[in-house]
């Protein structure tokens, strides 16, 4: 006995017809979920920014004893060296992550550097500039990291100087990094000359040779010898 399919049985389901023709149903966008993720991400970024600001405020409080930055005198003399570049920050000497933020020292900025016999003039754009007197210079070296910034070996000129009761390292990068060695040598030379003068010990032997010892006063014995 043959059973014929009914018209309802022969009619295909619309979903089957759509699948057979290669068409897909439209994807449903869950806007509520997306908006929730975006708001959560924004709140997280704002929280991280708030923590960073609190950290800087805490550092400023701890560094309240840092005196105001010295400023350049009206006459600094003819520049020995001059360059433009980038100021990356200042830290406690020998501690490249202990950033100093007082008086704007923690702000990275473009910089114009002038080195004279009077000292190092640090002219910054968008941040307070300062002047390091030659008597405060303690030398310079080539390095690769300071204040959380890491560069290739020798990519930083680090100047060590004394400010108040603190010894600081200041990280600078010239637009022409090949000049760093010359800058380091010249700053080290100036600091050595200044420390030698301040200590009362000459850095070079006088041209006339070592100073002669003062003559001892003539005593009675010498008088008698002279009389003979």
Protein Blocks (a to p, Z undefined) as FASTA:
>chain_A
ZZdddfklmpccfklmmmmnopacdddddfklmmmmmmmmmmmmmmmmmmmmmmmmmmmm
mmmmpccdddddfbnbjafbdcddddfbdcdehiaklccfeghlmpgcdddddddfkbcc
dddehiacddddfklpgbdcddfbeehiacdehiaccddddehjbccddddddfblmlmm
mmmmmmmmmmmmmmmmmnopafbdcfkbpaddddddddfklmmmmmZZ
